[in-house]
Structure formats: C-alpha cells, structure tokens
C-alpha cells in the first residue's frame, strides 16, 4: 500500500510496527497464549480475602499513563476489565523497554495484549488485574472509532447504519450491545434446534442450486452451472425437497438454511435470508398451531427469561394460545368489505376504489393478498394466526376440510409482520398438478412470482405422500422480534449492501497522457486532485508548491517536477 493512501495515525502505527520488529518483538506471534479467565467471570467470582492469579487476553481499549504506573482497559470476548501496570513489575530487570518504549509509546488502542497477573480491588473499589507479565499478541494498524463521553453526552459515535453494517467487525468492538444481539440469535437457533431434535425430527441439507425455483412465490436469482451448461436458480425455499424426503419415509424433517429472493430491500427484507422449514408426517394445521405456540413461547423464555418482549413500547406476549382469525374475516374486520363469494373483478374494483395500485395481471388470490397487506397486516401486534386462505393464494396447500374454496393454511403475524407460513400440505398429485397449471397461467399474464411446474416433485407425489404439516419461520424476523430490533440489518451479521462509493479518479494512464509521471499521481491525489480537470485552474508555482509540501511531510525521495513541467500538465488539462 502506498504511504500516501494512509492517514497519519496509520502511518504512525506502521512505524511502531517496524520499531517493535527492530527490538526483536514479533507483533504477530504464532504461539498459543493460553488464557484461564474472562473479564466477567473474574468480576463475578472475586473475593477480597482470596488471592487469584489469572491469564487474560483481549484488546487494549484505553490507557492512562502516570509515570511508572499506568492503567489500561482490556476488552475480551465477554466484556471489559481494568489492568494495573507498573514499570518494575513487568520489567523486573534493568531493561525497562517493555514499559518505557513498548507499553507507553509503541502500543496503540486496539492492539491485542495478553496479561498475567493477580486480581485485586483498587482503592476506588474497581476489580482489576495487577499485571506481572505483558505480551503483545497482535498489532492493530487502523485506529478504532472510540466513543468519548463528556457530561453524559457521547461524541464520535460509530452509529451510521451503513458504516456499521459494512464494517460489522468494528461495530462489534466499539458499540455496546451489538454482540449481545448475535449471542441471542445463537440462543434462538440453538433452542429451536433443540426443540425440533427432542421432538424426534431430523435435520437435513437440501440443494441451494436448483433447476426449478419452487416452494414459494418469489422472483429467483439466476446463475449458470458451467459443468452442466445449464442455468440454475438459487433456491427460494426448501419446501419441495423436504417433501420429497417425507415421500421417502422420514417421519419429520427440518432445515435451517439460506434462501434467496431477488426482490426489494427494506427494513424487514433482505434478498439473502435464513429460514427454518419443518415437515411432519400425519400432522395437520391444528396440531401445527399448537406446536408453533409452544415452541415460540419456549424460545422467548430462553432468550429473555420470560415469554414476553418489549418492542417500541408494546409488550408482546408469546404465551400460548395465540388468536386465530380467518383472512377474509380479517379483511372484513378492517375494511368492511366481504371478499367471500366475490368475483376477481369485484375485488379488483374495490381495490381500485381504495386507491390501490392493482392491475389486470393480478389474480383473485393476489388481490386478496394485496388487500390484507394494505389494511390488515400491520395492525396485528400480538401473535395472531391468520387462517383459511383462498386456494388461489396457496398452490401447495390442502383444500379446507369444511370450507369450499379455502385452504388449510396459516400465516403467523406478530408486530405487524409475517413471522411464519404453514400448511396442511397438499398431497393429492392430481390436484397439485392442476394448481401448478393455474400458476403457469398467472405467469403467462405477467406474474413473475408465479410458480414453475416441478415435474419431478409431481412424480414424487404420485408415489404417495402421507398427510403432512409444514411450516416455514423466518429466522431473521424472529430474532428481530425476540431482541426488539426494527431493522433486519441489526440482526444479520453481514447484510447485503450496495457497493461502496468511491471517489472518482483519473487513472494513472490518463495522468500519463498529460505528462504526469506515475509516482507523482498519488502525490496529486493526496493534495486533493483526483481528476485531471481538478488542476486546470491551478497556478504552476502554486501546484508545484503543494506537491513539494507533500514530499516534505511524508519524506518522499522523489524527483520534484519543475514549474515548467507542472505548467505543461495544466495546459494539457485545459485542452
């Protein structure tokens, strides 16, 4: 990396790196550094009448040098603890370089250090570690954005969402509570997996690359499989492969994995997301609602210590049972319009009368879905099972046992958003084929989310699939609910981001065309001239002086251009 691309702090840290190496200190040692304690555990188990020796490691997050004695704050994977360091304790011999040069001058905030010492309580009552040995474990070359506090006000906060998501590694270090969110995410997944395993269901893996994008209504990502010379789809759901396993004789199967839907991004949607899908033989929707209630209640209790969570001032209770409401009743409840018995055109006209953006490509099911999304979905704060969806909205769902034209399906709404989607699974192969054909008709009308016919799945159904309950739960949204977060980026370690914006720059070849040597281009950029057009209004003497100042500041051993040479560059830039 060219030195001119670095900040002054980065240059200083690299100089410290070289000094450490010159002293015979490896800033990136390979040997194991065996620790035996964490910051939080030390504080929790401290006893004033008990002497304890510990070995800890982590980042140095602050340092207060006071002559021959200093305090530092060390941050490990659990929290922070104060370390008391004196010159004569870590340098018992005549050579005091480890304290005077390494600790005081060459170490920086963010460096990883190892400390061996004894636990004690300071005169101010703070539990600390009195260092007997200090070891540099890793040198940090970029400065951390350290938050400063004065009179209770935080300054220099690292709180821009785009920066936080793009540089999650920094966010985790400097912002309190971020790591806790992802530890809770791990607890949610671990608890869910334990519930499913204890119920006797088998975790499986199914293909991510699929020849047909099936199992949901969504726009897929398309890629190309070179070895087969075939376009493939990134899976939008695991459903059809999991059902094949039920055909094959598994009692119950589930998968937690990534799905990919080439659609919009907002606070509750990310094109790459994590989903759990479960399929259980010989069960139906009624069993599934009870199972789901109990599972979510147990997960919430595992994460929060109780079956409730507070979100935006609302206490959301996952205590079973949840409310159960048919979708057409929900629409009637919120709009006064009864979709039951209405034709597609009648429903479309009602949507248009409400100013909704609907068109002729939308079938009856899509229109009902739009109505529910517009007037109902956001109103259900407490967990609510929305049930009895029209068949047009549910091409993979079994017909309702007592209500013609409806299906045995529920969507679980919590805090105004869908959390889960579940069916009594359609296992009639003839009915399934007919519904696939209807989906293809919607595709012909222009619905790019309609399902494609999966002939192999139909073949599997023809061998016979037992009555089955199936459910999909969005893990990211579940974590949002359980942690009280409002943006999906807050619960995904590395959410999808737009490419970083780069400052427009003329290339080295373009600068060469007006006569600027290659080694002078970084100097011009450091002086603020990223484009050739930036220099056209400069005076030759002034531009030469700015180049000279960069040479001097960064001690560059380069040939300084003459005023005439600079004038020639400017003249060509003006052409």
Residue pairs with C-beta under 8 A, 6 or more apart in sequence:
2 522
3 11
3 554
4 522
4 523
4 525
4 526
4 550
4 554
5 522
6 14
7 143
9 143
10 141
10 142
10 143
11 554
13 108
13 139
13 140
13 141
13 142
13 143
14 141
16 105
16 106
16 107
16 108
16 139
17 27
17 139
17 141
19 101
19 106
20 27
20 102
20 106
20 136
20 139
21 27
23 97
23 101
23 102
25 102
25 136
27 136
27 138
27 139
28 138
28 139
29 135
29 136
29 137
33 55
33 57
33 114
33 135
33 137
34 55
35 55
35 56
35 57
35 114
36 54
36 55
37 54
37 55
37 56
38 56
38 76
38 77
38 78
38 79
39 56
39 58
39 74
39 75
39 76
39 78
39 79
39 80
39 81
40 78
40 79
41 78
42 54
42 56
42 81
42 119
42 127
42 129
43 79
43 81
43 127
46 52
46 119
46 121
46 127
48 121
51 118
51 119
52 118
52 119
53 116
53 117
53 118
53 119
54 116
54 117
54 118
54 119
54 129
55 114
55 115
55 116
56 74
56 76
56 81
56 114
56 115
56 129
57 74
57 76
57 112
57 113
57 114
57 115
57 137
58 74
58 75
58 76
58 77
58 112
58 113
59 74
59 75
59 110
59 111
59 112
59 113
59 140
59 173
60 72
60 73
60 74
60 107
60 108
60 109
60 110
60 111
60 112
60 113
61 73
61 74
61 75
61 80
61 109
61 110
61 144
61 146
62 72
62 73
62 109
62 146
63 70
63 71
63 72
63 73
63 107
63 109
64 70
64 71
64 72
65 104
68 86
68 87
68 88
68 99
69 84
69 85
69 86
69 87
70 84
70 85
70 86
70 103
70 104
71 82
71 83
71 84
71 85
71 128
72 82
72 83
72 85
72 113
73 80
73 81
73 82
73 83
74 80
74 81
74 82
74 83
74 113
74 115
74 129
75 173
81 127
81 128
81 129
82 122
82 126
82 127
82 128
82 129
83 115
83 117
83 128
83 129
83 131
84 117
84 120
84 122
84 128
84 129
84 130
84 131
85 99
85 103
85 131
85 134
86 99
86 131
87 96
87 99
87 100
89 130
89 131
89 132
90 98
90 99
90 103
90 131
90 132
90 133
90 134
91 97
91 98
91 99
91 100
98 134
102 134
102 136
103 134
107 113
107 136
108 139
108 140
108 143
109 140
109 143
109 144
109 146
110 140
110 142
110 143
110 144
110 173
111 136
111 137
111 138
111 139
111 140
112 136
112 137
112 138
112 140
113 134
113 135
113 136
113 137
114 133
114 134
114 135
114 137
115 129
115 131
115 133
115 134
115 135
116 131
116 132
116 133
117 129
117 130
117 131
117 132
117 133
118 129
118 130
118 132
119 127
119 128
119 129
119 130
120 127
120 128
120 129
120 130
121 127
121 128
122 128
144 170
144 173
144 174
145 156
145 158
145 170
145 174
146 156
146 174
147 154
147 155
147 156
147 157
147 158
147 174
147 175
148 154
148 155
148 156
149 155
158 164
158 170
158 171
158 174
158 175
159 175
161 487
161 489
162 497
163 170
163 171
164 170
164 171
164 175
164 178
165 171
165 489
165 494
165 495
165 497
166 497
166 500
168 493
168 494
171 178
172 178
172 179
172 182
181 479
181 483
181 485
181 490
181 491
182 491
182 493
184 303
184 479
184 482
184 483
185 475
185 479
185 483
185 491
187 302
187 303
188 299
188 302
188 303
188 475
188 478
188 479
188 482
189 256
189 475
191 298
191 299
191 302
191 303
192 256
192 276
192 295
192 299
192 473
193 203
193 256
195 295
195 298
195 299
196 203
196 252
196 254
196 278
197 203
199 252
200 251
200 252
201 251
201 252
201 253
201 254
201 278
201 280
202 250
202 251
202 252
202 253
202 254
203 253
203 254
203 255
203 256
204 242
204 245
204 250
204 253
204 254
204 255
205 255
205 257
206 235
206 238
206 241
206 242
206 255
206 257
207 235
207 241
208 234
208 235
208 257
208 258
208 260
209 223
209 225
209 232
209 233
209 234
209 235
210 232
210 233
210 234
210 235
211 230
211 232
211 233
212 233
212 452
212 453
212 454
213 220
213 233
213 234
213 235
213 236
213 452
214 236
214 237
214 239
214 240
214 451
214 452
214 454
214 457
215 235
215 236
215 237
215 238
215 239
215 240
215 241
215 396
216 236
216 237
216 239
216 259
216 261
216 451
217 395
217 449
217 450
217 451
218 236
218 237
218 261
218 262
218 263
218 449
219 261
219 262
219 263
219 448
219 449
220 233
220 234
220 235
220 236
220 260
220 261
220 262
221 233
221 234
221 260
221 261
221 262
221 271
222 231
222 232
222 233
222 234
222 262
223 231
223 232
223 233
223 234
224 230
224 231
224 232
225 231
225 232
234 260
235 259
235 260
236 259
236 260
236 261
237 259
237 275
237 277
237 472
238 255
238 257
238 259
238 275
238 277
239 277
239 279
239 396
239 470
239 472
240 454
240 457
242 253
242 254
242 255
242 277
242 279
242 470
243 279
243 425
243 457
243 460
243 461
243 465
243 468
243 470
244 457
244 460
245 253
245 279
246 253
246 279
246 281
246 465
246 466
246 468
247 460
247 461
247 463
247 464
247 465
250 281
251 280
251 281
252 278
252 279
252 280
252 281
253 278
253 279
254 276
254 277
254 278
254 279
255 276
255 277
256 274
256 275
256 276
256 475
257 274
257 275
258 272
258 273
258 274
258 275
259 272
259 273
259 274
259 275
260 271
260 272
261 271
261 273
262 271
263 269
263 271
265 271
265 496
267 486
267 487
267 488
267 489
268 417
268 477
268 480
268 487
268 488
269 488
270 476
270 488
270 489
270 492
270 495
270 496
271 496
272 496
273 474
273 475
273 476
273 488
273 492
274 474
274 475
274 476
275 472
275 473
275 474
275 475
276 472
276 473
276 475
277 470
277 471
277 472
277 473
278 470
278 471
278 472
279 425
279 468
279 469
279 470
280 288
280 468
280 469
280 470
281 466
281 467
281 468
282 466
282 467
282 468
283 291
283 467
283 468
283 469
284 408
284 424
284 467
284 469
285 387
285 408
285 409
285 410
285 422
285 423
285 424
285 469
287 469
288 410
288 422
288 424
288 469
288 471
289 322
289 324
289 385
289 410
289 422
290 320
290 321
292 412
292 420
292 422
292 471
292 473
293 318
293 320
293 321
293 322
293 383
294 320
296 318
296 383
296 478
297 307
297 318
297 319
297 320
299 318
299 478
299 482
300 306
300 307
300 308
300 309
300 318
300 482
301 307
303 309
303 482
303 483
304 482
307 317
307 318
307 319
308 315
308 316
308 317
308 318
308 319
309 315
309 316
309 318
309 481
309 482
309 483
309 484
310 316
310 484
311 415
311 481
311 484
311 486
312 484
312 486
314 381
314 415
316 381
316 382
316 383
316 414
316 415
316 481
317 382
317 383
318 383
322 382
322 383
322 384
322 385
322 412
323 382
323 383
323 384
323 385
324 384
324 385
324 387
324 410
325 333
325 384
325 385
325 386
325 387
326 386
326 387
326 388
326 406
327 368
327 372
327 376
327 386
327 387
327 388
327 389
327 390
328 338
328 339
328 340
328 368
328 388
328 390
330 372
330 376
330 386
331 337
331 338
331 339
331 368
331 371
331 372
331 375
331 376
332 338
332 339
333 376
334 375
334 376
334 379
335 354
335 371
335 375
337 350
337 371
339 347
339 368
339 371
339 390
342 350
343 364
344 363
344 364
344 367
347 364
347 367
347 368
347 371
348 358
348 362
348 367
350 371
351 358
351 367
351 370
351 371
352 358
354 374
354 375
356 370
356 371
356 374
358 367
358 370
360 445
361 442
361 445
361 446
361 447
362 370
362 447
363 392
363 442
363 445
363 447
364 390
364 392
365 389
365 390
365 391
365 392
365 393
365 394
366 392
366 393
366 442
366 447
368 390
368 392
368 393
369 393
372 386
376 386
377 413
377 416
377 417
377 418
378 416
378 417
379 416
380 386
380 413
380 414
380 416
381 414
381 415
381 416
382 414
383 412
383 413
383 414
383 419
384 412
384 413
384 414
385 410
385 411
385 412
386 410
386 411
386 412
386 413
387 409
387 410
388 400
388 403
388 406
388 407
388 408
388 409
389 397
389 406
389 407
389 409
389 411
390 405
390 406
390 407
391 397
391 399
391 405
391 406
391 407
391 435
392 438
393 407
393 409
394 407
394 409
394 423
395 435
395 436
395 438
395 439
395 451
396 423
396 425
396 426
396 432
396 435
397 407
397 408
397 409
397 423
397 424
397 425
397 426
398 407
398 408
398 423
398 424
398 425
398 426
398 427
398 428
399 406
399 407
399 408
399 426
399 431
400 406
400 407
400 408
401 408
407 423
407 424
408 423
408 424
409 421
409 422
409 423
409 424
410 420
410 421
410 422
411 418
411 420
411 421
411 422
412 418
412 419
412 420
412 421
412 422
413 419
414 481
415 481
417 477
418 474
418 477
419 473
419 474
419 477
419 478
419 481
420 471
420 472
420 473
420 474
421 471
421 472
422 469
422 470
422 471
422 472
423 469
423 470
423 471
424 467
424 468
424 469
425 465
425 467
425 468
425 469
425 470
426 432
426 435
427 461
427 464
427 465
427 466
427 467
427 468
428 461
429 458
429 461
429 462
432 458
432 461
433 453
433 458
436 451
436 453
436 454
436 458
437 453
439 450
439 451
439 452
439 453
440 450
440 452
440 453
442 450
443 450
443 452
476 488
476 491
476 492
477 488
479 485
479 491
480 486
480 487
480 488
480 490
480 491
483 490
483 491
485 491
488 495
489 495
503 530
504 530
504 531
505 525
505 530
505 531
506 530
506 531
506 532
508 518
508 521
510 532
511 518
511 520
511 521
511 524
511 532
512 518
513 572
514 532
514 568
514 569
514 572
514 573
515 565
515 568
515 569
515 572
516 524
516 569
517 559
517 561
519 558
520 547
520 558
520 561
523 547
523 550
523 551
523 556
523 558
524 535
524 547
526 550
526 554
527 546
527 547
527 549
527 550
528 534
529 535
529 538
532 573
533 573
535 543
535 569
535 570
535 573
536 570
536 573
536 574
538 570
540 563
540 564
540 566
540 567
540 570
541 563
543 566
543 569
543 570
544 560
544 561
544 562
544 563
544 566
547 560
547 561
547 566
548 560
550 556
551 558
551 560
